[in-house]
């Protein structure tokens, strides 16, 4: 009862070099980082089954590529197919101390006006889990926020967005950081 329903879905992005923008520079969003990491697929083979090592490594690599820290991120589109994955991702990505991710949420820090808004359009629980389209859909949501086009869900002064898509109970983690 705590699983986002698998559903059909699609999303698309257009990637191009800045010199190809043809006057659309104002709408351009930069991919400041793209990083991935893996861990054992089996929970019982992991060094610590209560820590998402692939998420931690992927996030650290992305922060280093972008020259940023978790404190610079204005919103986070995380892989919330299960509520516990949200909590654990907040911790492993450096937004909340270990064991405190649930308190970060309880205290309203992940709300649209909070310290780190997450899944501002409802996430996988609200739209369903389109599996292969999830990461691209997260990118579309991040770009919508950074362009100031998210309507009633708009995060004020959004300048840096992070997306993170997971596979195989977080055995694979792909993190992107976008800036405007």
C-alpha positions in Angstrom: 0.0 0.0 0.0 3.0 2.3 0.0 4.1 1.8 -3.6 3.6 4.2 -6.5 1.5 2.3 -9.1 3.4 1.3 -12.2 1.9 3.2 -15.2 2.5 4.2 -18.7 4.2 7.5 -19.3 6.4 9.5 -21.5 8.5 12.6 -21.4 10.8 14.3 -23.8 13.6 16.8 -23.6 15.6 18.7 -26.3 19.3 18.9 -25.7 21.5 21.2 -27.7 24.7 23.2 -27.6 24.4 26.8 -26.5 25.4 28.1 -30.0 22.4 26.3 -31.4 19.8 28.0 -29.3 18.7 30.5 -32.0 17.5 33.2 -29.7 16.0 30.9 -27.1 18.8 31.5 -24.5 16.3 32.8 -21.9 14.7 29.4 -21.8 17.9 27.4 -21.7 18.7 25.4 -18.6 22.2 24.0 -18.0 22.9 20.5 -17.0 25.6 21.3 -14.5 26.2 17.7 -13.4 25.3 14.1 -14.4 26.5 11.3 -12.3 25.7 7.7 -11.6 26.7 5.0 -9.1 25.9 1.4 -8.3 25.7 -0.9 -5.3 24.9 -4.6 -4.8 21.4 -5.4 -6.1 20.8 -7.6 -3.1 20.1 -5.8 0.2 21.7 -8.7 2.2 25.0 -8.2 0.3 25.3 -4.5 1.1 27.7 -3.3 3.8 24.8 -1.4 5.4 21.2 -2.2 4.2 19.9 0.9 5.9 22.1 3.3 3.9 21.8 4.0 0.1 25.5 4.0 -0.9 24.8 4.4 -4.6 22.7 7.4 -3.8 25.4 8.9 -1.6 28.2 8.4 -4.2 26.0 9.6 -7.1 25.1 12.8 -5.2 28.7 13.4 -4.2 29.9 13.0 -7.7 27.2 15.4 -9.0 28.0 18.0 -6.4 31.7 17.9 -7.3 30.9 18.2 -11.1 28.7 21.2 -10.5 31.0 22.8 -8.0 28.0 22.9 -5.5 26.9 21.4 -2.2 23.6 20.1 -1.0 23.1 23.6 0.6 23.0 25.1 -2.9 20.1 23.0 -4.1 16.6 24.7 -4.2 14.5 21.7 -5.0 14.9 18.0 -5.3 13.0 15.7 -7.6 13.7 12.4 -5.9 12.6 8.8 -6.6 9.7 8.5 -4.3 8.2 5.2 -5.5 8.1 4.2 -1.8 8.0 6.7 1.1 11.0 5.1 2.8 13.1 5.7 -0.3 12.4 9.5 0.0 13.6 9.5 3.6 16.7 7.5 2.8 17.5 9.5 -0.3 17.3 12.8 1.7 19.8 11.4 4.1 22.2 9.8 1.6 22.2 12.9 -0.6 23.3 15.1 2.3 20.0 17.0 2.9 19.3 15.4 6.3 21.5 13.7 8.9 21.3 9.9 9.1 18.1 8.9 10.9 16.7 12.4 10.7 15.2 12.3 7.2 11.7 11.6 8.6 12.1 14.6 10.9 13.1 16.8 8.0 9.8 15.9 6.3 7.7 16.1 9.5 9.0 19.6 10.2 7.8 20.8 6.7 11.2 21.2 5.2 10.2 19.3 2.0 7.0 21.4 1.5 6.9 23.8 -1.4 7.8 26.7 0.9 10.2 24.6 3.0 14.0 24.5 3.0 14.1 21.8 0.3 10.9 21.3 -1.7 10.7 17.8 -3.1 8.5 16.3 -5.8 6.8 19.6 -6.4 4.3 18.2 -8.9 3.4 15.2 -6.7 6.1 12.8 -7.6 5.6 9.2 -8.4 2.9 8.7 -5.8 0.7 11.3 -7.6 1.4 10.6 -11.2 2.2 6.9 -11.1 5.6 5.3 -11.8 6.4 5.3 -15.6 9.6 3.3 -14.8 11.8 4.1 -17.8 10.3 7.6 -18.3 10.8 8.6 -14.6 14.2 10.2 -14.9 13.2 12.3 -18.0 10.0 13.3 -16.4 11.9 14.5 -13.3 14.1 16.5 -15.6 11.1 18.1 -17.2 9.7 19.0 -13.7 13.1 20.5 -12.7 13.3 22.6 -15.9 9.7 23.8 -15.4 10.6 25.0 -11.9 13.9 26.7 -13.0 12.0 28.5 -15.8 9.4 29.8 -13.3 6.6 28.0 -15.1 5.3 25.7 -12.4 2.2 27.8 -11.6 0.8 27.1 -8.1 3.6 24.6 -7.4 6.4 27.1 -8.2 9.3 27.2 -5.8 10.3 30.8 -5.1 13.7 31.8 -6.6 14.5 28.4 -7.9 18.0 28.5 -9.3 19.4 25.0 -8.7 17.4 21.8 -9.1 18.5 18.2 -8.5 16.9 15.0 -9.8 17.6 11.5 -8.8 16.3 8.4 -10.4 16.8 4.9 -8.8 16.7 1.4 -10.0 16.8 -2.0 -8.4 16.1 -0.9 -4.8 18.6 1.9 -5.2 21.3 -0.4 -6.5 21.6 2.2 -9.4 21.4 5.9 -8.8 21.5 8.6 -11.4 21.8 12.2 -10.2 21.5 15.3 -12.3 21.9 19.0 -11.2 20.3 21.7 -13.4 21.0 25.4 -13.1 19.5 28.4 -14.9 
